[in-house]
């Protein structure tokens, strides 16, 4: 069965202007101010992708509905990019910390297993329990202590309103 790939559609400036009930000159102004950057065809016609249209929708909402000037819009968009980058950085730091904690937990478990084996030997136990039974004697901290936060659910996402 052949897999069909959907081509990305592009919109002309007239279609986008009609979509948002704004004048084409308004869209050109947003481009001139660097708020949007539509692609250009070989004939230099503006081609708006879905991402461009979504960004334009946000700009129009901020300017027309909320009354924010273009400098304010530029600052808002810049801050949103910075917040997104910080979210990504924080999530990466959480993932790295979680991996380090898991690694440290394994080291502690192995140390506990070795200590248990030595204690069993000193006690004169005829048989030392195998590692899989030692795991039941030495519980995983996430299972034992409800105070420990499950780091697997640390991803942070914020609403973009």
N, CA and C atoms as a LAMMPS dump frame, in Angstrom:
ITEM: TIMESTEP
0
ITEM: NUMBER OF ATOMS
483
ITEM: BOX BOUNDS ff ff ff
-5.0000000000000000e+02 5.0000000000000000e+02
-5.0000000000000000e+02 5.0000000000000000e+02
-5.0000000000000000e+02 5.0000000000000000e+02
ITEM: ATOMS id mol type element x y z
1 1 1 N 0.843 -1.181 0
2 1 2 C 0 0 0
3 1 3 C 0.889 1.246 0
4 2 1 N 0.704 2.124 -0.916
5 2 2 C 1.512 3.345 -1.035
6 2 3 C 1.026 4.392 -0.027
7 3 1 N 1.985 5.017 0.61
8 3 2 C 1.662 6.069 1.563
9 3 3 C 1.664 7.396 0.829
10 4 1 N 0.575 8.122 0.957
11 4 2 C 0.485 9.415 0.282
12 4 3 C 0.894 10.505 1.26
13 5 1 N 1.749 11.385 0.789
14 5 2 C 2.119 12.526 1.61
15 5 3 C 1.331 13.727 1.146
16 6 1 N 0.809 14.444 2.131
17 6 2 C 0.025 15.626 1.834
18 6 3 C 0.972 16.796 1.592
19 7 1 N 0.793 17.482 0.509
20 7 2 C 1.609 18.657 0.235
21 7 3 C 1.157 19.789 1.138
22 8 1 N 2.131 20.564 1.581
23 8 2 C 1.788 21.726 2.386
24 8 3 C 1.17 22.767 1.476
25 9 1 N 0.052 23.325 1.923
26 9 2 C -0.62 24.345 1.147
27 9 3 C -0.113 25.73 1.505
28 10 1 N -0.167 26.599 0.547
29 10 2 C 0.196 27.991 0.764
30 10 3 C -0.969 28.864 0.334
31 11 1 N -1.096 29.995 1.002
32 11 2 C -2.177 30.922 0.723
33 11 3 C -1.598 32.21 0.147
34 12 1 N -2.349 32.825 -0.742
35 12 2 C -1.939 34.118 -1.287
36 12 3 C -2.31 35.206 -0.292
37 13 1 N -1.749 36.385 -0.487
38 13 2 C -2.036 37.493 0.414
39 13 3 C -3.511 37.878 0.347
40 14 1 N -4.111 37.773 -0.835
41 14 2 C -5.532 38.129 -0.958
42 14 3 C -6.403 37.14 -0.185
43 15 1 N -6.048 35.846 -0.246
44 15 2 C -6.822 34.838 0.487
45 15 3 C -6.681 35.048 1.994
46 16 1 N -5.463 35.36 2.446
47 16 2 C -5.22 35.573 3.874
48 16 3 C -5.936 36.841 4.344
49 17 1 N -5.876 37.897 3.55
50 17 2 C -6.551 39.151 3.906
51 17 3 C -8.054 38.922 4.028
52 18 1 N -8.6 38.166 3.115
53 18 2 C -10.034 37.869 3.155
54 18 3 C -10.369 36.987 4.363
55 19 1 N -9.481 36.051 4.655
56 19 2 C -9.674 35.137 5.785
57 19 3 C -9.861 35.901 7.1
58 20 1 N -9.077 36.982 7.26
59 20 2 C -9.097 37.732 8.515
60 20 3 C -9.801 39.085 8.415
61 21 1 N -10.386 39.348 7.268
62 21 2 C -11.081 40.623 7.039
63 21 3 C -10.185 41.811 7.334
64 22 1 N -8.96 41.764 6.808
65 22 2 C -8.035 42.886 6.928
66 22 3 C -7.57 43.27 5.53
67 23 1 N -7.047 44.447 5.417
68 23 2 C -6.54 44.917 4.127
69 23 3 C -5.175 44.288 3.854
70 24 1 N -4.891 44.034 2.608
71 24 2 C -3.596 43.454 2.233
72 24 3 C -2.443 44.33 2.697
73 25 1 N -2.666 45.648 2.701
74 25 2 C -1.629 46.576 3.13
75 25 3 C -1.269 46.356 4.61
76 26 1 N -2.252 45.96 5.403
77 26 2 C -2.006 45.665 6.821
78 26 3 C -1.047 44.478 6.944
79 27 1 N -1.274 43.475 6.137
80 27 2 C -0.407 42.289 6.151
81 27 3 C 0.999 42.659 5.682
82 28 1 N 1.084 43.493 4.659
83 28 2 C 2.39 43.948 4.179
84 28 3 C 3.131 44.727 5.27
85 29 1 N 2.392 45.52 6.042
86 29 2 C 2.993 46.278 7.145
87 29 3 C 3.566 45.315 8.194
88 30 1 N 2.808 44.271 8.537
89 30 2 C 3.295 43.286 9.515
90 30 3 C 4.57 42.613 9.01
91 31 1 N 4.625 42.357 7.694
92 31 2 C 5.827 41.773 7.12
93 31 3 C 6.983 42.772 7.188
94 32 1 N 6.717 44.024 6.833
95 32 2 C 7.746 45.066 6.859
96 32 3 C 8.323 45.236 8.264
97 33 1 N 7.465 45.097 9.289
98 33 2 C 7.888 45.226 10.689
99 33 3 C 8.595 43.967 11.197
100 34 1 N 8.631 42.925 10.378
101 34 2 C 9.337 41.697 10.75
102 34 3 C 8.524 40.749 11.62
103 35 1 N 7.217 40.988 11.711
104 35 2 C 6.367 40.13 12.537
105 35 3 C 6.025 38.821 11.839
106 36 1 N 6 38.835 10.513
107 36 2 C 5.766 37.623 9.725
108 36 3 C 6.784 37.6 8.584
109 37 1 N 7.056 36.407 8.093
110 37 2 C 8.012 36.249 6.986
111 37 3 C 7.516 35.178 6.026
112 38 1 N 6.519 35.524 5.201
113 38 2 C 6.033 34.512 4.261
114 38 3 C 7.088 34.204 3.21
115 39 1 N 7.009 33.003 2.666
116 39 2 C 7.914 32.619 1.572
117 39 3 C 7.526 33.412 0.333
118 40 1 N 8.407 33.362 -0.635
119 40 2 C 8.139 34.032 -1.911
120 40 3 C 8.25 33.022 -3.044
121 41 1 N 7.381 33.188 -4.024
122 41 2 C 7.45 32.338 -5.217
123 41 3 C 8.538 32.885 -6.134
124 42 1 N 8.782 32.192 -7.234
125 42 2 C 9.766 32.663 -8.198
126 42 3 C 9.371 34.02 -8.759
127 43 1 N 8.074 34.287 -8.825
128 43 2 C 7.578 35.57 -9.317
129 43 3 C 7.456 36.606 -8.209
130 44 1 N 8.021 36.316 -7.015
131 44 2 C 8.042 37.205 -5.851
132 44 3 C 6.673 37.387 -5.196
133 45 1 N 5.757 36.451 -5.424
134 45 2 C 4.453 36.492 -4.777
135 45 3 C 4.574 35.922 -3.37
136 46 1 N 3.932 36.571 -2.423
137 46 2 C 3.96 36.085 -1.035
138 46 3 C 3.178 34.773 -0.94
139 47 1 N 3.782 33.793 -0.259
140 47 2 C 3.14 32.5 -0.046
141 47 3 C 3.075 32.251 1.46
142 48 1 N 1.874 32.239 2
143 48 2 C 1.68 32.09 3.438
144 48 3 C 1.402 30.633 3.785
145 49 1 N 2.253 30.08 4.645
146 49 2 C 2.067 28.698 5.122
147 49 3 C 1.032 28.713 6.243
148 50 1 N 0.672 27.519 6.695
149 50 2 C -0.278 27.44 7.818
150 50 3 C 0.316 28.075 9.071
151 51 1 N 1.633 27.915 9.269
152 51 2 C 2.291 28.548 10.422
153 51 3 C 2.215 30.062 10.308
154 52 1 N 2.426 30.585 9.089
155 52 2 C 2.311 32.03 8.874
156 52 3 C 0.896 32.511 9.186
157 53 1 N -0.079 31.753 8.746
158 53 2 C -1.477 32.118 8.972
159 53 3 C -1.778 32.109 10.482
160 54 1 N -1.283 31.096 11.192
161 54 2 C -1.513 31.037 12.645
162 54 3 C -0.857 32.216 13.349
163 55 1 N 0.347 32.544 12.941
164 55 2 C 1.06 33.682 13.538
165 55 3 C 0.319 34.983 13.222
166 56 1 N -0.142 35.115 11.998
167 56 2 C -0.889 36.302 11.604
168 56 3 C -2.188 36.418 12.407
169 57 1 N -2.827 35.299 12.639
170 57 2 C -4.046 35.301 13.444
171 57 3 C -3.747 35.834 14.852
172 58 1 N -2.629 35.407 15.407
173 58 2 C -2.238 35.874 16.733
174 58 3 C -1.953 37.381 16.715
175 59 1 N -1.242 37.834 15.695
176 59 2 C -0.914 39.258 15.578
177 59 3 C -2.188 40.095 15.448
178 60 1 N -3.107 39.65 14.612
179 60 2 C -4.369 40.374 14.412
180 60 3 C -5.176 40.398 15.702
181 61 1 N -5.186 39.292 16.422
182 61 2 C -5.892 39.259 17.715
183 61 3 C -5.294 40.289 18.668
184 62 1 N -3.961 40.312 18.759
185 62 2 C -3.305 41.24 19.68
186 62 3 C -3.544 42.699 19.28
187 63 1 N -3.464 42.989 17.983
188 63 2 C -3.602 44.386 17.544
189 63 3 C -5.059 44.84 17.494
190 64 1 N -5.916 44.061 16.867
191 64 2 C -7.301 44.485 16.673
192 64 3 C -8.19 44.249 17.89
193 65 1 N -8.056 43.1 18.525
194 65 2 C -8.943 42.775 19.653
195 65 3 C -8.449 43.335 20.98
196 66 1 N -7.131 43.333 21.177
197 66 2 C -6.594 43.783 22.465
198 66 3 C -6.004 45.187 22.399
199 67 1 N -5.882 45.732 21.204
200 67 2 C -5.404 47.1 21.055
201 67 3 C -3.921 47.293 21.324
202 68 1 N -3.135 46.257 21.163
203 68 2 C -1.692 46.336 21.413
204 68 3 C -1.004 46.862 20.158
205 69 1 N -0.074 47.797 20.338
206 69 2 C 0.636 48.339 19.175
207 69 3 C 1.684 47.335 18.684
208 70 1 N 2.272 47.618 17.528
209 70 2 C 3.185 46.66 16.902
210 70 3 C 4.436 46.408 17.734
211 71 1 N 4.93 47.436 18.432
212 71 2 C 6.096 47.235 19.301
213 71 3 C 5.732 46.276 20.438
214 72 1 N 4.539 46.411 20.966
215 72 2 C 4.072 45.507 22.018
216 72 3 C 3.911 44.091 21.503
217 73 1 N 3.379 43.955 20.302
218 73 2 C 3.209 42.64 19.684
219 73 3 C 4.572 41.978 19.509
220 74 1 N 5.539 42.763 19.018
221 74 2 C 6.883 42.228 18.825
222 74 3 C 7.463 41.723 20.152
223 75 1 N 7.276 42.494 21.21
224 75 2 C 7.777 42.104 22.53
225 75 3 C 7.068 40.847 23.035
226 76 1 N 5.769 40.774 22.851
227 76 2 C 4.999 39.596 23.285
228 76 3 C 5.486 38.345 22.559
229 77 1 N 5.66 38.446 21.257
230 77 2 C 6.111 37.285 20.476
231 77 3 C 7.52 36.864 20.889
232 78 1 N 8.382 37.86 21.159
233 78 2 C 9.744 37.557 21.6
234 78 3 C 9.721 36.855 22.96
235 79 1 N 8.901 37.363 23.878
236 79 2 C 8.804 36.746 25.205
237 79 3 C 8.231 35.33 25.124
238 80 1 N 7.271 35.107 24.236
239 80 2 C 6.712 33.767 24.06
240 80 3 C 7.777 32.791 23.58
241 81 1 N 8.644 33.254 22.652
242 81 2 C 9.747 32.396 22.173
243 81 3 C 10.7 32.067 23.323
244 82 1 N 11.008 33.078 24.142
245 82 2 C 11.908 32.858 25.275
246 82 3 C 11.295 31.883 26.281
247 83 1 N 10.013 32.028 26.551
248 83 2 C 9.33 31.125 27.489
249 83 3 C 9.362 29.695 26.949
250 84 1 N 9.108 29.549 25.657
251 84 2 C 9.128 28.213 25.052
252 84 3 C 10.509 27.578 25.182
253 85 1 N 11.561 28.381 24.949
254 85 2 C 12.933 27.872 25.081
255 85 3 C 13.216 27.494 26.53
256 86 1 N 12.801 28.33 27.471
257 86 2 C 13.008 28.019 28.891
258 86 3 C 12.269 26.752 29.303
259 87 1 N 11.044 26.578 28.785
260 87 2 C 10.29 25.353 29.069
261 87 3 C 11.056 24.135 28.578
262 88 1 N 11.579 24.245 27.363
263 88 2 C 12.338 23.134 26.785
264 88 3 C 13.584 22.847 27.624
265 89 1 N 14.306 23.912 28.014
266 89 2 C 15.51 23.749 28.83
267 89 3 C 15.183 23.114 30.186
268 90 1 N 14.084 23.578 30.809
269 90 2 C 13.687 23.016 32.113
270 90 3 C 13.321 21.544 31.985
271 91 1 N 12.578 21.205 30.964
272 91 2 C 12.188 19.806 30.765
273 91 3 C 13.406 18.925 30.518
274 92 1 N 14.375 19.458 29.786
275 92 2 C 15.611 18.708 29.552
276 92 3 C 16.37 18.522 30.868
277 93 1 N 16.435 19.58 31.688
278 93 2 C 17.107 19.479 32.986
279 93 3 C 16.397 18.46 33.878
280 94 1 N 15.059 18.455 33.863
281 94 2 C 14.311 17.471 34.65
282 94 3 C 14.605 16.056 34.172
283 95 1 N 14.65 15.868 32.846
284 95 2 C 14.943 14.538 32.299
285 95 3 C 16.344 14.07 32.705
286 96 1 N 17.318 14.976 32.625
287 96 2 C 18.692 14.63 32.997
288 96 3 C 18.779 14.301 34.491
289 97 1 N 18.106 15.113 35.314
290 97 2 C 18.106 14.875 36.766
291 97 3 C 17.447 13.548 37.082
292 98 1 N 16.351 13.248 36.411
293 98 2 C 15.648 11.987 36.625
294 98 3 C 16.556 10.805 36.27
295 99 1 N 17.286 10.917 35.162
296 99 2 C 18.202 9.844 34.753
297 99 3 C 19.318 9.669 35.788
298 100 1 N 19.852 10.793 36.293
299 100 2 C 20.897 10.716 37.322
300 100 3 C 20.364 10.068 38.601
301 101 1 N 19.135 10.442 38.993
302 101 2 C 18.538 9.856 40.196
303 101 3 C 18.322 8.352 40.027
304 102 1 N 17.864 7.946 38.857
305 102 2 C 17.684 6.514 38.595
306 102 3 C 19.014 5.78 38.672
307 103 1 N 20.057 6.398 38.129
308 103 2 C 21.389 5.788 38.162
309 103 3 C 21.887 5.681 39.611
310 104 1 N 21.708 6.749 40.386
311 104 2 C 22.121 6.72 41.787
312 104 3 C 21.323 5.687 42.579
313 105 1 N 20.046 5.55 42.271
314 105 2 C 19.214 4.563 42.961
315 105 3 C 19.732 3.155 42.701
316 106 1 N 20.16 2.897 41.467
317 106 2 C 20.709 1.581 41.144
318 106 3 C 21.995 1.311 41.917
319 107 1 N 22.835 2.337 42.053
320 107 2 C 24.081 2.184 42.812
321 107 3 C 23.758 1.875 44.272
322 108 1 N 22.817 2.603 44.841
323 108 2 C 22.428 2.386 46.243
324 108 3 C 21.835 0.981 46.412
325 109 1 N 21.016 0.557 45.469
326 109 2 C 20.435 -0.782 45.545
327 109 3 C 21.526 -1.852 45.508
328 110 1 N 22.496 -1.665 44.623
329 110 2 C 23.583 -2.642 44.508
330 110 3 C 24.394 -2.677 45.795
331 111 1 N 24.673 -1.507 46.367
332 111 2 C 25.38 -1.461 47.651
333 111 3 C 24.577 -2.181 48.737
334 112 1 N 23.277 -1.963 48.751
335 112 2 C 22.418 -2.617 49.74
336 112 3 C 22.423 -4.137 49.539
337 113 1 N 22.422 -4.578 48.294
338 113 2 C 22.467 -6.014 48.006
339 113 3 C 23.77 -6.628 48.542
340 114 1 N 24.877 -5.935 48.273
341 114 2 C 26.177 -6.431 48.748
342 114 3 C 26.222 -6.478 50.269
343 115 1 N 25.695 -5.432 50.891
344 115 2 C 25.658 -5.399 52.36
345 115 3 C 24.784 -6.533 52.892
346 116 1 N 23.656 -6.764 52.253
347 116 2 C 22.745 -7.839 52.669
348 116 3 C 23.448 -9.196 52.543
349 117 1 N 24.179 -9.388 51.468
350 117 2 C 24.895 -10.65 51.281
351 117 3 C 25.928 -10.846 52.389
352 118 1 N 26.657 -9.785 52.729
353 118 2 C 27.653 -9.876 53.799
354 118 3 C 26.991 -10.182 55.131
355 119 1 N 25.867 -9.514 55.41
356 119 2 C 25.15 -9.761 56.662
357 119 3 C 24.653 -11.202 56.737
358 120 1 N 24.129 -11.689 55.625
359 120 2 C 23.621 -13.07 55.601
360 120 3 C 24.774 -14.046 55.835
361 121 1 N 25.946 -13.737 55.27
362 121 2 C 27.114 -14.591 55.456
363 121 3 C 27.553 -14.559 56.92
364 122 1 N 27.615 -13.359 57.51
365 122 2 C 28.014 -13.214 58.911
366 122 3 C 27.025 -13.904 59.849
367 123 1 N 25.763 -13.852 59.499
368 123 2 C 24.732 -14.479 60.322
369 123 3 C 24.799 -15.996 60.23
370 124 1 N 25.537 -16.46 59.262
371 124 2 C 25.676 -17.898 59.103
372 124 3 C 24.545 -18.513 58.32
373 125 1 N 23.885 -17.704 57.525
374 125 2 C 22.793 -18.246 56.726
375 125 3 C 23.371 -19.247 55.738
376 126 1 N 22.691 -20.349 55.623
377 126 2 C 23.195 -21.381 54.733
378 126 3 C 22.983 -21.007 53.272
379 127 1 N 21.976 -20.228 53.044
380 127 2 C 21.701 -19.83 51.667
381 127 3 C 21.461 -18.331 51.602
382 128 1 N 22.124 -17.673 50.661
383 128 2 C 21.923 -16.237 50.442
384 128 3 C 20.853 -16.105 49.373
385 129 1 N 19.84 -15.282 49.64
386 129 2 C 18.769 -15.141 48.633
387 129 3 C 19.326 -14.601 47.315
388 130 1 N 18.77 -15.058 46.208
389 130 2 C 19.213 -14.528 44.91
390 130 3 C 18.839 -13.047 44.766
391 131 1 N 19.449 -12.376 43.79
392 131 2 C 19.233 -10.941 43.588
393 131 3 C 17.763 -10.57 43.433
394 132 1 N 16.989 -11.396 42.726
395 132 2 C 15.582 -11.041 42.524
396 132 3 C 14.804 -11.07 43.838
397 133 1 N 15.203 -11.893 44.795
398 133 2 C 14.555 -11.891 46.104
399 133 3 C 15.06 -10.73 46.952
400 134 1 N 16.312 -10.342 46.746
401 134 2 C 16.835 -9.185 47.465
402 134 3 C 16.076 -7.926 47.053
403 135 1 N 15.635 -7.872 45.808
404 135 2 C 14.873 -6.714 45.346
405 135 3 C 13.577 -6.568 46.121
406 136 1 N 12.985 -7.686 46.529
407 136 2 C 11.741 -7.58 47.303
408 136 3 C 12.036 -7.16 48.746
409 137 1 N 13.235 -7.462 49.238
410 137 2 C 13.627 -7.03 50.58
411 137 3 C 14.011 -5.56 50.565
412 138 1 N 14.612 -5.102 49.456
413 138 2 C 15.055 -3.719 49.315
414 138 3 C 14.136 -3.046 48.304
415 139 1 N 13.056 -2.415 48.765
416 139 2 C 12.079 -1.849 47.833
417 139 3 C 12.611 -0.622 47.103
418 140 1 N 12.017 -0.37 45.955
419 140 2 C 12.334 0.837 45.181
420 140 3 C 11.74 2.023 45.944
421 141 1 N 12.481 3.138 46.054
422 141 2 C 11.99 4.265 46.843
423 141 3 C 10.652 4.817 46.368
424 142 1 N 10.364 4.771 45.087
425 142 2 C 9.09 5.286 44.586
426 142 3 C 7.921 4.442 45.095
427 143 1 N 8.166 3.119 45.295
428 143 2 C 7.105 2.242 45.76
429 143 3 C 6.888 2.392 47.262
430 144 1 N 7.94 2.69 47.982
431 144 2 C 7.896 2.695 49.439
432 144 3 C 7.423 4.018 50.019
433 145 1 N 7.919 5.144 49.496
434 145 2 C 7.703 6.437 50.127
435 145 3 C 6.803 7.319 49.277
436 146 1 N 5.556 7.566 49.723
437 146 2 C 4.651 8.404 48.931
438 146 3 C 5.098 9.867 48.885
439 147 1 N 6.04 10.265 49.739
440 147 2 C 6.543 11.635 49.74
441 147 3 C 7.461 11.919 48.554
442 148 1 N 7.998 10.861 47.941
443 148 2 C 8.915 11.046 46.823
444 148 3 C 8.108 11.358 45.574
445 149 1 N 8.497 12.413 44.878
446 149 2 C 7.796 12.853 43.683
447 149 3 C 8.2 11.974 42.51
448 150 1 N 7.228 11.606 41.707
449 150 2 C 7.5 10.819 40.507
450 150 3 C 8.048 11.744 39.439
451 151 1 N 9.347 11.696 39.217
452 151 2 C 10.024 12.605 38.284
453 151 3 C 9.677 12.306 36.833
454 152 1 N 9.016 11.186 36.553
455 152 2 C 8.639 10.879 35.181
456 152 3 C 7.555 11.825 34.67
457 153 1 N 6.878 12.523 35.568
458 153 2 C 5.789 13.419 35.182
459 153 3 C 6.149 14.88 35.395
460 154 1 N 7.389 15.247 35.152
461 154 2 C 7.85 16.611 35.413
462 154 3 C 7.743 17.535 34.228
463 155 1 N 7.353 17.066 33.059
464 155 2 C 7.272 17.953 31.903
465 155 3 C 6.342 19.113 32.211
466 156 1 N 6.788 20.299 31.845
467 156 2 C 6.028 21.508 32.131
468 156 3 C 5.495 22.067 30.826
469 157 1 N 4.219 22.355 30.806
470 157 2 C 3.605 22.997 29.657
471 157 3 C 2.718 24.105 30.183
472 158 1 N 2.736 25.214 29.488
473 158 2 C 1.917 26.349 29.872
474 158 3 C 0.92 26.642 28.761
475 159 1 N -0.267 27.068 29.169
476 159 2 C -1.265 27.478 28.186
477 159 3 C -0.785 28.739 27.504
478 160 1 N -1.037 28.829 26.225
479 160 2 C -0.661 30.03 25.476
480 160 3 C -1.904 30.864 25.251
481 161 1 N -2.268 31.632 26.237
482 161 2 C -3.456 32.49 26.115
483 161 3 C -3.054 33.916 26.029
